[in-house]
C-alpha cells in the first residue's frame, strides 16, 4: 500500500474536499486517515514542504561556501530540560 499526503477542507456536511486532485486510477478503493489539529495547534505552526526545501538549500549553500560552525557551538543555544 502506498501513502499520499495531501490537504483538504471539511464542509458543513462533514465531507472532505481535497485541495488538489489525487493522481491515482479512477474507481480505486482507498483508505483515509484524517489528522485534525488540536485546539491549541494552528496550521501556521506546520512547516510546509517548500519551507523545508528552502532551509535545506540554504544549509547546503552555507556548507559549500564554508559557513559552518563547530558542533559544540550548536548546542550553546539549546535548552536541555
C-alpha positions in Angstrom: 0.0 0.0 0.0 1.3 3.5 -0.9 0.7 6.6 1.1 -0.3 10.0 -0.4 -0.3 13.1 1.7 -2.5 16.0 0.8 -4.6 18.6 2.4 -8.4 19.0 2.4 -11.2 21.0 3.9 -14.3 19.6 5.7 -17.5 21.1 4.5 -20.7 21.6 6.5 -21.9 18.0 5.8 -18.7 16.6 7.1 -17.4 15.7 3.6 -13.8 16.2 2.6 -12.9 18.5 -0.3 -9.3 17.8 -1.4 -7.2 20.9 -2.2 -5.7 19.1 -5.2 -6.8 16.1 -7.2 -5.2 12.7 -6.5 -3.2 11.2 -9.3 -4.5 7.6 -9.0 -6.6 5.3 -11.1 -10.4 6.1 -11.1 -12.7 3.9 -9.0 -9.8 2.6 -6.9 -10.7 1.9 -3.3 -8.6 3.9 -0.8 -8.2 4.1 3.0 -8.4 7.6 4.6 -6.7 8.7 7.8 -7.8 12.2 8.9 -5.5 14.2 11.2 -7.2 17.1 12.8 -5.2 19.9 14.6 -5.7 20.1 18.3 -7.4 23.2 19.6 -4.0 24.6 20.8 -2.4 24.0 17.4 -2.6 26.1 14.4 -1.9 25.5 10.7 0.7 28.3 11.0 2.8 26.1 13.2 3.2 23.5 10.5 6.3 23.7 8.3 5.5 23.4 4.6 7.5 21.3 2.1 8.6 24.4 0.4 10.0 25.9 3.7 11.8 22.6 4.4 13.3 22.6 0.9 14.3 26.3 1.2 16.0 25.6 4.5 17.8 22.6 3.1 19.0 24.5 0.1 20.3 27.3 2.3 22.1 24.8 4.5 23.8 23.1 1.6 24.8 26.5 0.2 26.2 27.6 3.6 28.2 24.3 3.9 29.6 24.6 0.4 30.7 28.2 1.0 32.4 27.3 4.3 29.8 29.0 6.5 29.9 26.3 9.2 30.1 26.1 13.0 31.7 23.6 15.3 29.1 21.1 16.7 29.9 22.1 20.2 28.8 25.7 19.4 25.5 24.5 18.0 24.5 23.2 21.5 25.1 26.5 23.2 21.6 27.9 22.4 19.7 24.6 23.0 18.0 24.4 26.4 18.2 20.9 27.8 15.4 20.1 30.3 
